[in-house]
Structure formats: C-alpha cells, structure tokens
Amino acid sequence: MTPPTVRQAAVIPIRRAEPDMAADAPPSSIIPGPRALPYPNGWFALCFSHELKPGDVRIAPFMGSDLVLYRTRSGVAHAITPYCPHLGAHLGHGGKVDGENLVCPFHGLSYGPDGACTHAPRDRPPPRASLEKWPLQERNGAIVVWRHHAGQAPESELPEIDMTGFSRPRGNAHDQGGYAHDLVENLSDFVHFDHLHGVANAAMTHEIRDNQLVLRMTGRWYGTPITVDSTAYGLGFMVGRSHMPKFGLTVIHRAFATPTGPLTWTFRWTDSLHVSGFDALPGPLRKLLQEMCIGVMHRLWAGVVAQDYAIWRHRRYDERAKLMGAEAPVAACRRWMAQFYPTPTLQ
C-alpha cells in the first residue's frame, strides 16, 4: 500500500540568499531567525522497541502530527495514521488491542493486521473502511517508519548492526529544538570536535555511497588516540564505532533523529561496548565487567553529546554558510543531505 503523505505543518520555504551586503552597509532592521525546512524523506524512529509491549497502544509525534503505534498480542508492531475511517476518532486515545486487532474506542469497530475493518458491532463493516498503514521495520532496537513526501515506497531497508560480543545497549531519548539533520552534519564537523569536545588534532576523511555518508575521524581524546568510524543511512539513522586501541575498547553508537514538528525533533541513541582484554575471561564474568564499563561509558558519552544541545537548539541553517577551507566533509555532507529533501530545498 502506498504510504500516506504527511501534511506539512507551518513550513517556511527557504529562499536563495542575497549577495553579501557591503561591509559598511547597516544591518537589516529585521534579523531572520531559524527557518523551518520541509520534512525530509527516509526511515525515522518512533520509539525504542522495548517501549512498545504486546497489547500497548502508543501515540508518536511525527512531522507535525501524530502516528499511532500498537503491538498485537503475538508481538507484531504496526504504525497507522491515527484517525478511524468511520467517524474520525483518534485511535491513540482509548484504542485497545484485541488479539491481533485494534478496536476503536468510539463505536467498537475492529481493524485487522492488514488495516481492513473486520468487525462492526451492529452491522457489516463499512465498505472500504481501512486504516492507513505506514511501512515499518524493527531494526537496531527501534521501531522505524518510512516517509516520502511524494508517497514513494521504501527504496531500501536499514541494516541490522551486528552486536555480537558487545554489552547490552544503554539508551537515551531527548526532545530537541532545531533541525533533525543537525545530528548527521554534527558527525561531519570534525573542527567542532576539537573546539567543543576536546578531541585534539582531529582530522577526517569522507566518502559518499548513494544514500550513505561514510566518515572517519582520528584524533586524541584525553591524551589517548581515538578513531571514530561513522555511517549515516539517510538523515534518520547513523552508526558510529569509537575505537581506543590503548584500552582495547570499542563502543558502538546507534543514533536516530526524528522530526516531530517544525524546528523540533527527538534524538534517540544507544551505546554498547566491547573490551578485547575481557575476551579470555569466563562468559559470565566478561558480561558482568562489560555491563559495569558500559554504564560508566554511556554516562560519559551522554555528557559529551549534551555539549551540542544548546548549539542545535538555537542555530540557524544558512544555505550559503561561509565554510573554512578544512571543512570539506561539512560541504560534502550538505550536498549529500539535499537528496533527502524535496528539491531544491537545500540548494
């Protein structure tokens, strides 16, 4: 089924920047602040998988509106447009799971896994009454849905990251102001890792592979060599692998950016850890030590990420940013990001 089109909410189109004003010209009497961009295309997380138990019905803010998530008794997750096709009740407010069906709180109409109405309490199901379902995957501990502004079907699926040998993930979710694409642009901005996060001698290479942006950053963090390999699969999902060879330490970061409204988004991420020095230990002891270590490492990483929050919340997207010569990865990232927006948003 073709996924429904998301209604754009209070989006202000981006216009081409005017030529730079003369150095001695007075500033404009009106200083434009951050402008909302159209919502991007791709796979976006609505919640962590563990947050939706069998029988649960959950409202998920998404791109200026709501979606409704529910998980059937057999454990299958579904995402739907929230309104009952009968008389418009919001199924996230009082809707109930009955086995594999979702029951409307208003009149008791029941909808099966394919979205079709299977039962009406006093009559046959209304003709053509069917829920609007969204393409959904469960990947990397999250429930993600596909969205495209023109209703196109998914072009690819997200990969499942191999976590064999790593600790159980520790995760966070944070409602954030600004642009959801700030997360991936942040990964490409190696200069800020030096100035803001204390990664000395930071350097970066980049490569573009269709819908993937592949980055490698090297530097020294707290005096210790570190390499961070990151891959962005569109604007909604990124994977980072931080290696600190001195300690035999690798941390996998799985990060999700989901636009919830104009200039608002939700940032979700998990960290998992592997220490090569623990490999020779008995399994239970190895797992215990890695669980202890990931608790410390996740708190440390959360503090590092929080240093970006105020910047993201208040920054403005300038399509003609005055980049420094060393910022080739940022320029490449911006060109790559443009494919996920309705043309010519970022041009």
Buried (B, 14 or more C-beta within 10 A) or exposed (E): EEBEEBEBEEBEEBEEEEEEEEEEEEEEEEEEEBBBBBBBBBBBBBBBBEBBEEBBBBBBBBBBBBBBBBBBEEEEBBBBBBBBBBEEBBBBEEBBBBEBBBBBBBEBBBBBBEBEBBBBEEEEBEEEBBBBBBBBBBBBBBBBBBBBBEEEEBEEEBEEBEBEBBBBBBBBBEEBBBBBBBBBBBBBBBBBBBEBBBBEEBEBEBEEEEBBBEBBBBBBBEEEEBBBBBBBBBBBBBBBBBBBEEEEBBBBBBBBBBBBBBBBBBBBBBBBBBBEEBEEBEEEEBBBBBEEBBBEBBEEBBEBBEEBBEEBBEBEBEBEEEEEEEBBBBEBBBEBBBBBBBEEBBE
